[in-house]
Amino acid sequence: MLNYILISAGAAIGGALRYGISGFIQRNLSIIFPYGTLTVNVLGSFILGIIMFYFNDKELIGNELRLFLTVGLCGGFTTFSTFSYETLMLFRDSEIGLAFYNITLNLVLSLLGIYIAYLISKLIG
């Protein structure tokens, strides 16, 4: 039961952070392209990488904190479902180029974010 409470608390915090950061980025960068979602997906991938490749691999955190941070916080923070919806809307609105741009940036930069976290973890570990 404790694990469910920890995950729920992390997801609530992650969701609130996603709402704030994504909204701030979107209001300040673009109305058409979903840069806010892109930002939280990349940042969330990076944070997840640091947690798993550094803190978890070095056994610096316990199972409960790992669940809180990864499944809870990062799960609530990243927005793959929102990414999917926004991409579909770009296709629907005949913004084919922007739709593929969105797919490419989210996938490539999120993978890059987690890879950079992996490299940093190896350097400081």
N, C-alpha and C positions, 0 to 999 in steps of 0.2 A: 504494500500500500504506500509506503514511503516513496518508492521510486515513482509512482504515479503523481504524487504530490510535487516531488522535485521537478519532474518533467513538465507538469502543468505550470508551475511557477516560472520555470525557465522560458516556456513558450509564451507566457503572458508578457514577460520582459522583452523577449525577442520580437514579438509582434508589435509592441509599443515602439521599440527602437526602429523597426522596419517602417512603421507608419511615419514616424518623425523624420528619419533620414531620407527615405524615398520621397516623401512629400516635399521636403526642403530642396532636394536636388531637382525634382521635376519642376517646381515653381521657378527655379532660378536658371535652368538650362534650356528646357525645351517643352513645348506643349505637344508637339507631334510625336517625337521619338521617346520611348520610355526609358530615359537615362536613370531615373530613380530606381527602377527595378533592376536594371543592369548593375548599378552601383552596389545594391545590397546583395545581389547574387555573387558578385566577385568578392566583396568584402566578407560575406558569410563563408565562402569557400576558403578564403585565406585564414579566417579565424578557426574554422574547423580543422584545417591543416595544422596550424600551430598547436591546437589542443591535442590532436591525435598523434602527430609526428614528434612533438616535443614533450609536452606534459604527460601524455598517456604512455608513450614509449619509454620515457625515463622513470615511469612509475612515481611521478610527482603529485598525481591526483588519484583519489580513490574512485571506486565504481560509481558512488552516488554523485560526486561532483562531475564526473565525466558524463553521466546521464543528464544532469542538469544543464551542462554547457553544450553538449552536442545534440542530443535528441530534443531537449527543451529549448534552450536559447537559440542555437543555430537553426533548429527546425522551425521555430517561430519567426526567426529573422529572415531566412531566405524565402524566396517567392517563386518557386518554379511554376506553381499553378497560375500565378499572376502573369508570369512570363508567357505561358502558353496562351492564356486568354488575350493578352495584348498582341501577341504575334498573329493570332487568328483574326483579330480586329484589323490589323494592318493588311492582311490578305483580303479580308472582306471589303475594306475601303480602297482596294486596288493599289495599295502602297506596296507592291511586290518587292521592289528593291529594298525598302525599309524593313520589310518582314524578314528577308534573308540576311540583311545587315544585323538585325536584332538577334536572329538565331546564331549567326556566326560569332558576334561579339560576346553573347552570353556564354556560349559553349567554350570558345577559345580562351576568353579572359578568366572565366571561372576555373578552368583547368590550369591556366597559368597561375592564378592566385593560389591554388592548393599546391602546385609544384614549387612556387617560390617559398611558401611556408615550409615545405619539406626541405628545401635547400638551406633555408635559414636555420631550421631546427638542427640540421646536420652540422652547420658551421658553429653554432653556439653550444652544441651538445658535447 
